[in-house]
């Protein structure tokens, strides 16, 4: 069953947040992850907009692989670099098919 990490991101300090991005570059792939889409929200269809919000969606072979990526020492070290640089909300979705 494929699993997806869906993250919403709001960046407050682009330079500091870039260090996080460099720290995780290529890491997802080591856990079988593949980038599906990432970028700014093009249009709000419903709800209260959050200006500047970006969305990142990555697919993994299964939920365990997605969790292993987030739990990895390299990811955790990079996540520490983004402290105060913005807000990241991550969700795990599992495709039951």
C-alpha positions in Angstrom: 0.0 0.0 0.0 1.5 3.3 -1.0 1.8 6.0 1.6 2.0 9.8 1.1 3.5 12.5 3.2 1.5 15.7 2.6 3.2 18.8 4.1 2.0 22.3 4.2 4.7 24.9 4.7 4.9 28.5 5.5 8.3 30.0 5.4 9.2 33.0 7.7 13.0 33.0 7.2 13.9 31.8 3.7 17.7 31.7 4.3 17.3 29.6 7.5 14.7 27.4 5.8 17.1 26.8 2.9 19.5 25.1 5.3 16.8 22.6 6.1 16.2 22.0 2.4 19.8 21.3 1.8 19.9 19.0 4.8 17.1 16.7 3.4 18.1 16.9 -0.3 18.0 13.4 -1.7 17.1 11.8 1.6 13.5 10.9 0.8 14.7 8.7 -2.1 16.9 6.7 0.3 13.6 5.5 1.8 11.9 4.8 -1.5 10.2 8.2 -1.6 9.4 10.1 -4.7 8.3 13.7 -5.1 4.8 14.0 -6.5 4.3 17.7 -6.4 5.6 20.7 -4.6 5.0 24.4 -4.9 2.9 27.3 -3.9 -0.9 27.0 -3.7 -2.2 28.2 -7.0 -5.8 28.9 -5.9 -7.9 28.6 -2.8 -11.1 26.8 -3.5 -12.5 26.7 0.0 -11.5 27.7 3.6 -9.3 30.5 5.0 -6.2 31.1 2.9 -2.7 31.2 4.5 -0.7 33.6 2.3 2.5 32.2 1.0 1.6 28.6 1.9 3.4 25.8 -0.1 2.4 22.2 -0.4 4.8 19.2 -0.7 3.5 15.7 -1.5 5.8 12.6 -1.6 4.9 9.0 -2.2 6.5 6.1 -0.4 6.2 2.3 -0.9 4.4 2.0 2.5 3.7 3.8 5.8 6.8 2.3 7.5 9.1 3.7 4.8 7.5 7.2 5.2 7.9 7.0 9.0 11.5 5.8 8.7 12.3 8.8 6.6 10.9 11.2 9.2 12.6 9.3 12.1 16.0 9.1 10.4 18.9 10.9 12.2 19.6 13.0 9.0 16.0 14.2 8.8 15.8 15.0 12.5 19.1 17.0 12.3 17.8 19.0 9.3 14.5 19.6 11.0 16.3 21.2 13.9 17.9 23.7 11.4 14.5 25.0 10.4 13.5 25.9 14.0 12.0 29.4 13.9 12.3 29.5 10.1 8.7 28.6 9.4 5.9 26.3 10.1 5.6 22.7 8.7 2.6 20.5 9.2 3.0 16.9 7.9 0.3 14.4 7.4 0.6 10.7 6.6 -2.0 9.2 4.2 -2.2 5.5 3.3 -3.8 4.4 0.1 -5.9 1.3 1.1 -5.8 -0.1 -2.5 
